[in-house]
Amino acid sequence: MIKFADSESSFDDANFVIYGYPFEGTACFRKGTALAPDKIREESYNFETYLLELGIDLCDLSIHDQGNLLIKDNQIENETLLEDSVRKIINKDGKKFPIGIGGEHSMTPPIVRAIKEKHSDLSVVIIDAHLDFRKEYEGNSRSHATTTYQLVEMLGKDNVYPIGIRSASKEEIQRAEQIGFDFRRNIDSINGPVYLSLDMDAIDPAYAPAVGTPEPFGLTPLEVIKMIDKLSSIMVGFDCVETCPPLDNGNTSSLAARIV
């Protein structure tokens, strides 16, 4: 198994634990996100260990890559496995930071369920092109198209912050308005623990064309990095989802690796 670059520490010694969730069972447009965890790992070897903008060398950090979860056809079983895995990471010594690589965006709610047990005042920031506020999509209430709706049901409308939204159905907008969910807030008011989920389609297709559901007029990678920097001191977990490697020559996977 290929590991993420510089993830040489054991699980017990690590402060950062990387895991892959190669699931794309609810993907509704372009397939291939299941290949992303390993492709992103492969691309991670392109970069210097020294992060110039932060003055940090990854060799000085304790990072462990525990590989991919063993995915089955049953989504509910997969999400239970994922939730249990994240719970094990965050409860081991109270100091581990989980980093999930998808796969599709349906992975985020089970992760948040586990983290919320440890942080009852948790907020979630979702960087995404799509509002994903359907109750169900194609008969599946756990679809990647229901991610934000699931999180609002779990955490409350005031604790979920979508960023970069530029696509939603009329019904999704009406549903958000009916419950008073303001999905256009900024993140300045967040002061407690926050989980950050990055859907790579939030980034403009000019920079990240290989995603499951591309949407024009998006964010720049620099804007995403600035949001990560802004939240870094209160972040308790992170995932990067919806990279679809077959659809370009590796540029999107490389960008995802660098952001991770």
RAQUI-V49984 format. One record per pair of residues at least 6 apart in sequence whose C-alpha atoms are under 7 Angstrom apart, sorted by the first residue. I is the first residue (numbers start at 1). GAP is how many residues later the second one is. D is the distance in whole Angstrom. If there is no record, write none. Layout:
i->(I;I)
gap->(GAP;GAP)
d->(D;D)
This chain:
i->(2;2;3;3;3;4;4;4;5;5;5;6;6;7;7;7;8;8;9;9;9;10;11;13;14;14;14;14;15;15;15;15;15;16;16;16;16;16;16;17;17;17;17;17;17;17;18;18;18;18;18;18;19;19;19;19;19;19;19;20;20;20;20;20;20;20;21;21;21;21;21;22;22;22;22;22;22;22;23;23;23;23;23;24;24;24;24;26;26;29;29;30;30;31;32;32;32;33;33;33;33;33;33;33;33;34;34;35;36;36;36;36;36;37;37;37;39;39;40;40;40;40;41;43;43;43;44;44;44;49;49;49;50;50;50;51;71;72;79;82;82;83;83;83;86;86;86;87;87;89;89;90;90;97;97;98;98;99;99;99;100;100;100;101;101;101;102;102;102;103;103;104;104;104;105;105;105;105;105;106;106;106;106;109;109;109;116;119;121;121;122;122;122;123;123;123;123;123;124;124;124;124;124;124;125;125;125;125;125;125;125;126;126;126;126;126;126;127;127;127;127;127;127;127;128;128;128;128;128;128;128;128;129;129;129;129;129;129;129;130;130;130;130;131;131;131;131;132;132;132;132;132;133;133;133;133;133;133;134;134;134;134;135;135;135;136;136;136;137;137;151;152;157;161;161;162;164;164;192;193;193;193;194;194;194;195;195;195;195;196;196;196;197;197;197;198;198;198;199;199;199;200;200;200;200;200;200;201;201;201;201;202;202;203;203;203;203;204;204;204;204;204;205;205;205;208;209;209;210;210;210;210;210;210;211;211;211;212;212;212;243;243;245)
gap->(36;39;38;62;64;37;40;61;36;39;40;52;53;56;57;58;55;56;53;54;55;54;53;49;48;49;50;82;47;48;80;81;82;46;47;48;80;81;82;46;47;48;79;80;81;82;46;47;48;80;81;82;46;47;48;49;80;81;82;17;47;48;49;80;81;82;47;48;80;81;82;12;13;15;46;49;80;81;11;48;79;80;81;9;10;79;80;117;118;183;184;182;183;181;212;213;214;69;70;71;179;209;210;211;212;68;69;210;66;67;207;208;209;64;65;66;206;214;213;214;216;217;216;210;211;214;210;213;214;8;9;10;6;7;8;6;7;6;31;28;29;27;28;31;12;25;28;27;28;7;9;6;7;139;140;139;140;138;139;140;138;139;140;138;139;140;138;139;140;138;139;40;137;138;39;42;94;136;137;36;37;38;41;38;41;42;6;74;71;72;70;71;72;36;37;70;71;72;35;36;37;70;71;72;35;36;37;69;70;71;72;35;36;37;70;71;72;35;36;37;70;71;72;75;34;35;36;37;70;71;73;74;35;36;37;38;72;73;86;35;36;37;38;17;34;36;37;13;14;15;16;17;12;13;14;15;16;39;11;12;15;38;6;11;14;6;7;10;6;8;9;8;24;22;24;21;38;55;42;41;42;43;40;41;42;40;41;42;43;41;42;43;41;42;43;41;42;43;41;42;43;8;11;40;41;42;43;10;12;13;14;16;17;15;16;17;18;12;13;14;15;16;9;10;11;44;39;43;33;34;35;37;38;42;31;32;33;30;31;32;9;10;8)
d->(7;7;6;6;7;5;6;6;7;6;5;7;6;4;5;6;6;6;6;5;5;6;6;7;5;5;6;7;5;6;6;5;6;6;5;6;6;5;6;6;5;6;7;6;5;6;6;5;6;6;5;6;6;6;5;6;6;5;6;5;6;4;6;6;5;6;6;6;6;5;6;4;6;6;7;7;6;5;5;7;7;5;6;6;5;6;5;5;6;6;6;5;7;6;5;6;6;7;5;6;7;6;6;4;7;7;5;7;6;6;6;6;6;5;6;7;7;6;5;6;7;5;7;6;5;6;7;5;7;5;5;6;6;4;6;6;6;6;6;7;7;5;5;6;7;6;6;5;7;6;7;6;7;6;6;5;6;6;5;5;6;4;6;6;5;6;6;4;6;6;6;7;5;5;5;7;7;6;6;6;6;4;6;7;7;6;6;7;7;7;7;5;6;5;6;6;5;6;6;5;6;5;5;6;6;5;6;7;6;5;6;6;5;6;6;5;6;6;5;6;6;5;6;6;7;6;6;6;7;5;6;4;5;4;5;6;6;4;7;5;6;5;6;7;6;6;5;4;5;6;5;7;7;5;7;5;5;5;6;5;6;6;6;6;7;7;7;6;6;6;7;6;5;6;7;6;6;7;6;5;6;6;6;5;6;6;6;5;6;6;5;7;6;5;6;6;5;6;6;5;6;7;7;7;6;6;6;6;7;5;7;6;6;5;5;6;6;6;6;4;5;6;6;7;6;5;7;7;6;5;6;5;5;6;6;5;5;6;7;6;7;6;6)
